[in-house]
Amino acid sequence: MTDIWTGAVVVLGILILLAMIRLVLGPTVPDRVVALDAVNTLTVAAMILLAVIYRQIVFVDVAIVYALLSFVGTLYIAKSVGGELGQ
């Protein structure tokens, strides 16, 4: 049963790498912001799956904190890109 979850984490890792390629190569800043948010979301999902694999609830706690910080960071970047900061 663990092999299924491990395979899912590997797939998430591949998706994270693909999103990171978009993060580096993205032609516009909004593309890069969306790619960064996708990387953060996939990382949270991988942490939840690792919590299932290792049966450690601490991974869920870390994933929740990471998701919260990621959300706040994305809001800050979106405001910065939108030109609402510094006025």
N, C-alpha and C positions, 0 to 999 in steps of 0.2 A: 504493500500500500504506500510505503514511503517513496517508492520509485516514481509513482504518479506525481506526487507533490514536488519531488526533486526535478522531474522533467518540466513541470510548470515553472519552477524558479529559473531553470535554464532558458526556457522560452522568454520569460520576462527579461532576463539578462540580455538576450539577443535583441529584444525590442528596445531596451535601454540604449544599447550600442547604436542601433539605427536612429533613434531619436537624438543621440549625441552627434551623429554625423549631420543631421539637419541643424542642430544647434551651432555647429562650427561653420557649415556651408550655407546656412540660410541666407537668401538674398536680401531680406529685409529684417529690420529689428522686430516687428511683430511675429515673424516666422520663428525667430530665435526665442522670443518670450513663450510662445506656444510650445516649442520643443522643450524648453526648460521645465515648463509645467508638466508636460508629458513624462519627462524623466523623473520628476519628483513623484508623480502619481504612481508610476510603475515601481519606483523604489519602495513606496509605502505598501503596495501590493506584495512585493517580494518579501518585505519584512513580516507581513501577516502570514504568508505561506511558510516562512522560516519558523515562525511561532508554532505553526501546526506541526512541522517536521520534527522540531526539537522539543515540543511540548513545554515551551517556556513562555509564560505570560509577559515577561519583561519585554519581549520583542513587540508585543502589541502596544505597551506603554510608550516605547520609543517611537513606534510608527505614528501614534496619535500626536506626540509632541512634534515629530518631524513634519507631519501633515499640517499642523497649525502654523509652524514657522514657515513652511513652504507657501502656504496661502497668504500670509502676511507679506512675505517677500514678493510674491507675484503681484499683489495689490500695489506695493510700493513701486515696482518696476513699471506696471501699467500706468500709474499716475505720472511717473517720470517720462515715459514715452509719450503720453498724452499731452504733456506740457503743463500739467496742473501744479507741479512742484516749483518752488522758487519764485512764485509770483506774489 
